[in-house]
Amino acid sequence: MNLDTPTLLVMNGVVIALCGMSFILNTAFHRTDSVDRIWSMGFIAAMVVTIAHDASATGQLIWWAIVVANVSLTIAVGSLWAGLRRYNRRSSGGLWVVGAISVLVLAATLLHGESAGRWAGAAELWIAVAVLCLLGALEAVRGRMRRNLSGQILAVALWVTAAAAMARSIVFTVDGETGAVFLTYFNTANATALSLCFVVLLTLAVSALRAQQVSGSAVGDLTDGIHSAAGVLSAAAFGQAATDHLSRARNAGVGLAVIGADIDNLPEINVAFGRVAGDEAIASFASKLRASAPVLSIIGHPASGRFLVLVGAGSAAEARAVAERMQATLVDEPLKEASLIRLTASFGIADTFDHGYALTALSIAVNTAIETVKGRGGNDIAVELAATGQAGS
């Protein structure tokens, strides 16, 4: 069956409208947060793109419709990335980046002028789409989404879209819109077909993420008052308590350290033995942290298999000794649901002597140290040193 370009464009517009309206209505009638609002803005921008492209077929409106379509498409893709950043509990600064890129696309479109017709600013637009998709793919495999199947599916879709957009831009620049390669492989019909697939995958993925966000069903996100489901402080409660302790410690000149721990191979445990075993691993890990951490320490559960412990420490060696005691406690007994599995974890340490008393700086340093340990196989401890910016064993 051969579908001509106009038919594909109509189908694409219908799919975007249906998916967009479904998501926006669900957002409007349920409890929402900034993530939902940013993604809803993206769907609205995508619907504006289809309306603008339809208007561009009516002669006089073609030029301004193309300008609107180019900017709206940039905002639509950028909103996906900005929403992923907020989902990972990062700052909303991504919206400023999206705004700046949209202005560049607008300037490029206007610079090419009306004489370029519907291809005005096309190459620059596709480069912008590729960059934003790449940023979105990277965001979908970090933070809270790192172990989330919907995030992984979204990352693959964004990688493919980024590669296709960049390739289309290069071929268009070199070959032109009338070139054989462009007309054969990167024409409007093929691009629209790819868009159809992407929109469907995108809608399914972000709807699943939104459902997890609302219901709190993502691993590590369930809370009971100020505690996570694992029995230690939730991310918000830990942040408030730790910030207060750090402020008082700074005034008193007392040293503190943040010890981060991330369960090794948690995705593999979930896949091999099921989510029950994964939940048991998280609960068991939290229990052992509570048993091995100093009595007056603060234990937080920011996400999934990652924990943070704020402890008093007179030196880096003292903080490392606490981490070593936690590490040793993990292997005392195997999981009940997976009797052959003994938990291990990657530990990172950052202290106030090297990083000051700001929780944000300490958390970033701890995460860097944990990633260093994971890069060399896990089940180890690293101390992030501010002086060198390197993790040392």
N, C-alpha and C positions, 0 to 999 in steps of 0.2 A: 504494500500500500504506500503510495507516494502522497505526502501532504505538502501542498504548496505553501509559500511563505506567508501570504495573508491568513490562511487557515491556522498555521502555527502561531502567528501573532495573536489572533483572536483567542485561541486555546490558552496561550500564556497569560493573556489579560484576564480571562475568566478564572484560571487557577489562582492567580495572585489576588484577585478580588475576593474569591471564596475563602482562601486561607487567611487573608488579611482581616476580613470582616469577622471570621470565626475567632481569631486571636484577640482582636480589639474588643469584641463583645464580651468574651470571657474575662478580659481584663477589666472592663467597665463594671461587670456585675459581681466581681469577687474582690476580696481584699488584695490590694496591689502594693508594689513597692517600686523603687526607681528602676529596677531591671525590667519589669513589665512595661513601664511607661516608655523607656528607651526603645524596647523592641516594638512596641505599638507605633511609635514614631517612625521606625524603620518600615513597617508594613504600610503606613499611610504614604510615606515617600515612594514606596514601590508602586502603589496604586496610582499616584500622580504621574509616575513614569509612563504607565500604560495609557493613561488619559492623554498625556502630552504627545505620545507617539501616534495615537489615533488622530489628534488634532493636526499633526504635521502633514497629514495627507490632504489637507484642505487649502492648498495654495498659499494664501496670504499669511496663514498662521504658522507655516512651516519653520521659519527662522526662530521666532520666539519660543515655539513649542520645543525645538531641539535644545535651546538654551535651558529651558525648564527641565527637560528630560535628563540632560547630562548632570545638572546639579542635583536633581532628586535622586538619581541612581547612586551618586556618590554618598549622599546622606543615608540612603537605604542600607548600603553595604557597611558604611561607617557605623551606623547605629547598632548593627549586629555585633561588631567588635566592641563598641563602648558598653553594650549591655553585658557582654561576656566579662569585661573588666569589673563591672559592678557585681556580677554574680560571684566572681572570685574575691569580692570584698576589697577591691582596690579603688583608688580615687576615681572620681568622675572626670578627671582631666582629659580623658580620651575624647570627650565631646569637643574640646577646644581644638584638638588635632583634626577631628572630622571637619569642623568648621573651616580650618585653615586650608585643608585639602580641597574642600568644596569651592572656596574662593579661587584657588589656583585653577581648578577645572573651569569655573565660570570665566576667568580671565583668558584662558586658552581658547575657549569657545568663541568669545567675543573677538579675540585677536585674529582668528581665522576668518571671521566675518561671514556675512550672509552668502557671499559667493561660493563658499564651501558647501552650502546646502546641508543635508542631513548628516554629512560626515564632518561637520565643523567640530573640532576638538576631540574627535573620536580616539585618536592615539593616546592623547593625554588622559582621557577618561578611562580607557582600558588599563593604563599604567596605574592610575589611582585605585581602580577596582582591584587590581592585582596586589598592590601594596596593602590595602585594607583587608583583603581576604587572607593574605599572609599573616598579618598581625592577628586576625581572628583565629587562624589555625594554631598559632603559637599560644594564644590565650586559652584555647580549648584543651590544651594538654598540660596546663599548669594549675596550681592552687587546688581549689575544691573540685575542679573538673578533671583532674589528672587521672582519677580512677573511675570516672563516670563513663559508661558505655555511650550515652547520648553525646557526651563531649567528644569522644573518640570518633564517632560517626560524623559529627559536625566538622571535626578537624580534617578528616579525609576529604569531605565534600569541598571544604574551603581550599585545601591544597590543590585539588584538581581545577577548581575555578580560577585560582590565582595563576596556575600554569597556563591555562587556556587563554585567559585575558592578556597575559604578558606575550604569549606567542602571537595572538591576534594583533596586538599593537605593533610588534616587530614586523610581521608580514605586511600589515597595512602600510607601515612607513616605507618599507623597502619595495614592495610589490605594487602598492596602490590598490584602490578599491576595484579596479578593473583587471588586475593581474590574475593569471590562471590559478596560482596557488591560493590566493585569497578567495576567489570565487568558488574553488573546489572544496576547500576545507574550512574556511573561516567566514563563510557567507552568513547572511542574516538568518536563514533557515536553521543552519547547524547551531548557531549561537542561541537561537530561541529554544531549540530542543534541549540544549544543555541547561538553559535557564529554567525550563519546566522541571527537569529532574532536581535541580538545586533547590528550587522553591519548595517542592514537596518534602525533600529531606530536611531542609531548614525548618519548615513548619513542624514536622514530627519531632525533631530534636529539641527545638526551643519549647514546644508544648510539654514535652516530657520533663525538661529542666524546670519549667515553671511549676508543673505539678509537684515535683520534688521540693521546690522552694516553698510552696504554699503549705504542703502537708508535713514538711519536715521529715520526709521519709528517706532522704539521703543519709548514708552512713555517717555517723558523727554529728548530725544536725539536730537530733531529737533532744529536747530539753525538758527538765522537770524543775520549774522554778529557776534558781540560779545555777543549777547543775546540768551537765549533759547527761544523756542516757547511760553513760559509762560510770557515773557516780562522782565525777570531779567537776570543777567549775566549767561552765560554758565559756565560749570565746568572749562574749561581752562581759560577763562577770569577772573573768580572769583579767581582762584588760583594765577594768576599773580598779580592781584590788591591786594589781601589779603596779599600775601607775601611781597609786597612793603610796605603796611601800617604797617605790623608787624615789619618790619626792622626799619622803621622810628620811630615807637613807642618805640622800644627797645632803640634806641639812645637817645630819648627824655625822657625816663623814664615814659611813659604814659601807663596806664592800658587799655587793650582791652579784649574783650570776644567774643567767637564764640558761637552762639546759633543755634543749629540744630533743625529742625522740620520735622517730618515725618507724612504724612496724615494717620490717622487710617482707617483701613478697605477699603483701595483703591481697592484691588482685589475683595472684595465683591460688591463694587459699580459697578465695570466693569462687573461682572457676572450678577448682578441683573438688572441693568439698561442699560448696554451696554457701549462700549468704549466712546461714545459721552459724557455720564454722567461722566465717569472717566476723560476725557480731560477737561470737564467743572470744575470738582473738582480741578484739578491741576491749571487751569487758575484762578479760583476764589481764591484759597489759595494764589497764588502768588500776586494777586491784593490786598488782605487783608494784606499780609506781607508788601507790599510797603506802604500801608496806615498807618500801625501801627508802623513800625520800625522808629527809629530816622532818620532824614533827611539825615545826613551825613554817614549813615551806608552803608555797601556793602552787597548786597543780591545775592547769587549764587544758581544755580539749578544743583547739581551734577548728579542726576538721578531720574527718575520716580516721586514719590511723596515726595522726600526728598529735603529740602532746607537748606542752611547755611547762617547765617547773622553775619557779623563782626561788632561789635558795640564798641564804647568807653564806658569804665566802670571803675569807681573809686573803686568799690568793687564788691564782689559776689552778695550782696544784690541789688545793682543797676542793674546788669545784669539780675537778677531774675525778677525784677520789669518790665523790658522791655519784657521779655518772657511772663509774666502774662498779660501784655497789648495785646500782639499778640494773646494769647490764648483766651482772652475775645472777641476780634474782630471777631474771627471765627464764633461764634454762632449768629451773628447779623441777618443773613438771610439765608434761605435754598437754596439748588441748584435748578435751574430752571428745569433741566431735571428730577430731582428726588425730588419733592417738599416736601417730608417728611424727607429728609436727611439734617441734619445740620452737617457741618464738625467738626471733632475734630482731634487733633494731639498729638503726643508724642514729648515732648521737652527735649533737653539735653543741658547743659551749661558747658563750660570749659573756664576758664579765664587765662590770662597770669601770674597772681600771683601764681597759682598752677602749671601750665604746661609750662611756658616759652613762647617764641615768635616763636617757630617753628610751621608752619601751620600743618604739618603732625601730630605732637604730639597733637595739639589741636583738629584736626579732629578725631583722634582715640579716644580721651577722650569723645568727643561729641557723637560719634557713640555708645560707650559703655553705656553712660548715656541714650541714646534713647532706646537701647535694654533693659535696666533695666526698663524703664517706660513701654515698651510694654509687658515685662514679668509680670507686675502687672496690666495689663488691658488697658493701654494707657490713653490718655486724662489727662496727668499729666506732671510735670516738675521735672527733676532730675539734680543735679549739681555733676559733677564728681570731686572728691577730690584726688589730687595727693598724699597727705600724707598717706591716708589710702587705696587708690585704690578702694574705695567703693563710690557708688552714694548715695547722701543724699537728702531728700525731702526739 
